[in-house]
Amino acid sequence: MEESTSFFATVEFWVLAAFVIFFIVIGKKAWVILTGILDGRAAAVRQEIEEARQLRDEAQARLAEIRRLQREAHREAEEMVAHARREAERHQKAGAEALEATLARRREQAMEKIAQAEADAVREVRRQAVDVAMAAARKVIAEDLAGSSGDALIDRAVVELPTRFH
């Protein structure tokens, strides 16, 4: 005869009950451990995300700063080029003016030398003309004063000499 046993009196029930109690006790601890691990991992992921966000923000700030510095450097380079062009133009004008002044001074010196050479040439021509005239006058006087007419001319000049100095 089979004895009717209640479900609670069977081994299967108690194995199942022990298994459920085991999982409830261990499950709670495992759940706490698992949730702690998962919460820790989630916190670590959130921290990594925050660090990545901060790094991205820093990178964007640095990029903005670099772009600003690049714009400033470009502007400064343009100013330097413009300044260099102005200086080159100024030096070119100054050089042209100095060259023009030098050419004018040299032209003036050349004109002065030409005028001096002309004056020297005129003096030389006059001196030679005087020498030629004196030689011609000596010759004419020597020819005219030779003889009796020359003696009369000398006598008359000697007589008039005292009256000419008063």
ROZA-55606 format. One record per residue (C-alpha): z, y, x; residue number from 1. Coordinates in nm, 4 decimals, decimal comma, m for minus. Layout:
# ROZA-55606
+----------+----------+----------+-----+
!       c3 !       c2 !       c1 !   k !
+----------+----------+----------+-----+
!        Z !        Y !        X ! NUM !
...
+----------+----------+----------+-----+
//
This chain:
# ROZA-55606
+----------+----------+----------+-----+
!       c3 !       c2 !       c1 !   k !
+----------+----------+----------+-----+
!   0,0000 !   0,0000 !   0,0000 !   1 !
!  m0,0817 !   0,3193 !   0,0985 !   2 !
!   0,1721 !   0,5554 !   0,1073 !   3 !
!   0,0847 !   0,8858 !  m0,0036 !   4 !
!   0,1742 !   1,1237 !   0,2516 !   5 !
!   0,1622 !   1,4853 !   0,2087 !   6 !
!  m0,0745 !   1,6941 !   0,4051 !   7 !
!   0,2168 !   1,8612 !   0,5804 !   8 !
!   0,3456 !   1,5298 !   0,7048 !   9 !
!   0,0317 !   1,4323 !   0,8836 !  10 !
!  m0,0254 !   1,4580 !   1,2535 !  11 !
!  m0,3445 !   1,6465 !   1,2017 !  12 !
!  m0,1552 !   1,9156 !   1,0167 !  13 !
!   0,0963 !   1,9586 !   1,2919 !  14 !
!  m0,1744 !   1,9555 !   1,5580 !  15 !
!  m0,3560 !   2,2187 !   1,3591 !  16 !
!  m0,0332 !   2,4166 !   1,3077 !  17 !
!   0,0530 !   2,3934 !   1,6761 !  18 !
!  m0,3001 !   2,4939 !   1,7631 !  19 !
!  m0,2849 !   2,7965 !   1,5278 !  20 !
!   0,0614 !   2,8981 !   1,6530 !  21 !
!  m0,0556 !   2,8521 !   2,0102 !  22 !
!  m0,3551 !   3,0763 !   1,9476 !  23 !
!  m0,1425 !   3,3318 !   1,7631 !  24 !
!   0,1125 !   3,3515 !   2,0449 !  25 !
!  m0,1364 !   3,3251 !   2,3252 !  26 !
!  m0,3970 !   3,5212 !   2,1295 !  27 !
!  m0,1607 !   3,8175 !   2,0920 !  28 !
!  m0,0918 !   3,8191 !   2,4639 !  29 !
!  m0,4554 !   3,7538 !   2,5421 !  30 !
!  m0,5564 !   4,0244 !   2,2940 !  31 !
!  m0,3184 !   4,2696 !   2,4587 !  32 !
!  m0,4512 !   4,1705 !   2,8008 !  33 !
!  m0,8138 !   4,1806 !   2,6854 !  34 !
!  m0,7715 !   4,5138 !   2,5071 !  35 !
!  m0,5894 !   4,6491 !   2,8138 !  36 !
!  m0,8741 !   4,5337 !   3,0365 !  37 !
!  m1,1333 !   4,6706 !   2,7972 !  38 !
!  m0,9406 !   4,9957 !   2,7503 !  39 !
!  m0,9102 !   5,0279 !   3,1295 !  40 !
!  m1,2795 !   4,9600 !   3,1697 !  41 !
!  m1,3600 !   5,2101 !   2,8925 !  42 !
!  m1,1359 !   5,4689 !   3,0613 !  43 !
!  m1,3065 !   5,3980 !   3,3946 !  44 !
!  m1,6497 !   5,4323 !   3,2299 !  45 !
!  m1,5395 !   5,7587 !   3,0632 !  46 !
!  m1,4103 !   5,8839 !   3,3985 !  47 !
!  m1,7350 !   5,7864 !   3,5699 !  48 !
!  m1,9310 !   5,9595 !   3,2936 !  49 !
!  m1,7148 !   6,2701 !   3,3353 !  50 !
!  m1,7599 !   6,2602 !   3,7131 !  51 !
!  m2,1343 !   6,2166 !   3,6658 !  52 !
!  m2,1326 !   6,5115 !   3,4233 !  53 !
!  m1,9397 !   6,7205 !   3,6751 !  54 !
!  m2,1758 !   6,6166 !   3,9551 !  55 !
!  m2,4735 !   6,7031 !   3,7351 !  56 !
!  m2,3171 !   7,0410 !   3,6530 !  57 !
!  m2,2505 !   7,1047 !   4,0227 !  58 !
!  m2,6041 !   6,9980 !   4,1100 !  59 !
!  m2,7453 !   7,2296 !   3,8445 !  60 !
!  m2,5265 !   7,5136 !   3,9698 !  61 !
!  m2,6373 !   7,4485 !   4,3285 !  62 !
!  m3,0000 !   7,4271 !   4,2175 !  63 !
!  m2,9635 !   7,7581 !   4,0346 !  64 !
!  m2,7997 !   7,9107 !   4,3447 !  65 !
!  m3,0732 !   7,7738 !   4,5711 !  66 !
!  m3,3419 !   7,9094 !   4,3394 !  67 !
!  m3,1672 !   8,2470 !   4,3333 !  68 !
!  m3,1428 !   8,2466 !   4,7130 !  69 !
!  m3,5064 !   8,1411 !   4,7328 !  70 !
!  m3,6073 !   8,4312 !   4,5059 !  71 !
!  m3,3986 !   8,6704 !   4,7158 !  72 !
!  m3,5494 !   8,5341 !   5,0377 !  73 !
!  m3,8976 !   8,5668 !   4,8893 !  74 !
!  m3,8232 !   8,9237 !   4,7804 !  75 !
!  m3,6795 !   9,0069 !   5,1226 !  76 !
!  m3,9825 !   8,8517 !   5,2913 !  77 !
!  m4,2128 !   9,0614 !   5,0718 !  78 !
!  m4,0093 !   9,3716 !   5,1571 !  79 !
!  m4,0281 !   9,2853 !   5,5269 !  80 !
!  m4,4046 !   9,2363 !   5,5062 !  81 !
!  m4,4442 !   9,5652 !   5,3181 !  82 !
!  m4,2223 !   9,7398 !   5,5734 !  83 !
!  m4,4201 !   9,5856 !   5,8591 !  84 !
!  m4,7446 !   9,7032 !   5,6991 !  85 !
!  m4,6058 !  10,0542 !   5,6575 !  86 !
!  m4,4875 !  10,0522 !   6,0180 !  87 !
!  m4,8248 !   9,9230 !   6,1371 !  88 !
!  m5,0011 !  10,1980 !   5,9428 !  89 !
!  m4,7602 !  10,4561 !   6,0808 !  90 !
!  m4,8146 !  10,3285 !   6,4358 !  91 !
!  m5,1890 !  10,3228 !   6,3772 !  92 !
!  m5,1819 !  10,6835 !   6,2544 !  93 !
!  m4,9563 !  10,7855 !   6,5415 !  94 !
!  m5,1864 !  10,6079 !   6,7874 !  95 !
!  m5,4923 !  10,7746 !   6,6348 !  96 !
!  m5,3202 !  11,1140 !   6,6486 !  97 !
!  m5,2102 !  11,0536 !   7,0086 !  98 !
!  m5,5633 !  10,9440 !   7,0991 !  99 !
!  m5,7084 !  11,2503 !   6,9283 ! 100 !
!  m5,4576 !  11,4746 !   7,1060 ! 101 !
!  m5,5374 !  11,3075 !   7,4389 ! 102 !
!  m5,9103 !  11,3442 !   7,3782 ! 103 !
!  m5,8643 !  11,7091 !   7,2808 ! 104 !
!  m5,6514 !  11,7696 !   7,5909 ! 105 !
!  m5,9076 !  11,5938 !   7,8125 ! 106 !
!  m6,1891 !  11,7872 !   7,6431 ! 107 !
!  m5,9970 !  12,1103 !   7,7075 ! 108 !
!  m5,9371 !  12,0099 !   8,0695 ! 109 !
!  m6,3054 !  11,9266 !   8,1088 ! 110 !
!  m6,4009 !  12,2619 !   7,9573 ! 111 !
!  m6,1581 !  12,4367 !   8,1931 ! 112 !
!  m6,3049 !  12,2472 !   8,4892 ! 113 !
!  m6,6566 !  12,3368 !   8,3761 ! 114 !
!  m6,5539 !  12,7035 !   8,3366 ! 115 !
!  m6,3879 !  12,6950 !   8,6781 ! 116 !
!  m6,6972 !  12,5332 !   8,8303 ! 117 !
!  m6,9169 !  12,7975 !   8,6636 ! 118 !
!  m6,6909 !  13,0738 !   8,7955 ! 119 !
!  m6,6954 !  12,9163 !   9,1418 ! 120 !
!  m7,0739 !  12,8842 !   9,1247 ! 121 !
!  m7,1105 !  13,2468 !   9,0131 ! 122 !
!  m6,8809 !  13,3609 !   9,2976 ! 123 !
!  m7,0755 !  13,1504 !   9,5429 ! 124 !
!  m7,4077 !  13,2885 !   9,4164 ! 125 !
!  m7,2688 !  13,6426 !   9,4347 ! 126 !
!  m7,1354 !  13,5824 !   9,7839 ! 127 !
!  m7,4679 !  13,4433 !   9,8954 ! 128 !
!  m7,6479 !  13,7322 !   9,7189 ! 129 !
!  m7,4217 !  13,9777 !   9,8979 ! 130 !
!  m7,4868 !  13,7990 !  10,2281 ! 131 !
!  m7,8621 !  13,8045 !  10,1662 ! 132 !
!  m7,8472 !  14,1692 !  10,0557 ! 133 !
!  m7,6394 !  14,2619 !  10,3591 ! 134 !
!  m7,8775 !  14,0809 !  10,5879 ! 135 !
!  m8,1717 !  14,2503 !  10,4179 ! 136 !
!  m7,9947 !  14,5874 !  10,4323 ! 137 !
!  m7,9184 !  14,5356 !  10,8028 ! 138 !
!  m8,2767 !  14,4506 !  10,8650 ! 139 !
!  m8,4046 !  14,7496 !  10,6644 ! 140 !
!  m8,1493 !  14,9832 !  10,8190 ! 141 !
!  m8,2196 !  14,8509 !  11,1642 ! 142 !
!  m8,5915 !  14,9068 !  11,1078 ! 143 !
!  m8,5400 !  15,2496 !  10,9455 ! 144 !
!  m8,2873 !  15,3721 !  11,1988 ! 145 !
!  m8,4968 !  15,2820 !  11,4911 ! 146 !
!  m8,6419 !  15,5910 !  11,6354 ! 147 !
!  m8,6017 !  15,9675 !  11,5694 ! 148 !
!  m8,5644 !  15,9487 !  11,1892 ! 149 !
!  m8,2627 !  15,7197 !  11,2358 ! 150 !
!  m8,0996 !  15,9619 !  11,4789 ! 151 !
!  m8,1439 !  16,2513 !  11,2327 ! 152 !
!  m7,9951 !  16,0434 !  10,9482 ! 153 !
!  m7,6897 !  15,9546 !  11,1605 ! 154 !
!  m7,6355 !  16,3154 !  11,2634 ! 155 !
!  m7,6519 !  16,4373 !  10,9061 ! 156 !
!  m7,4032 !  16,1610 !  10,7886 ! 157 !
!  m7,1588 !  16,2596 !  11,0623 ! 158 !
!  m7,1753 !  16,6257 !  10,9535 ! 159 !
!  m7,1190 !  16,5359 !  10,5833 ! 160 !
!  m6,8379 !  16,2957 !  10,6573 ! 161 !
!  m6,5520 !  16,5472 !  10,6519 ! 162 !
!  m6,6671 !  16,6944 !  10,3194 ! 163 !
!  m6,6850 !  16,3563 !  10,1517 ! 164 !
!  m6,3166 !  16,2699 !  10,2072 ! 165 !
!  m6,1721 !  16,5837 !  10,0564 ! 166 !
+----------+----------+----------+-----+
//
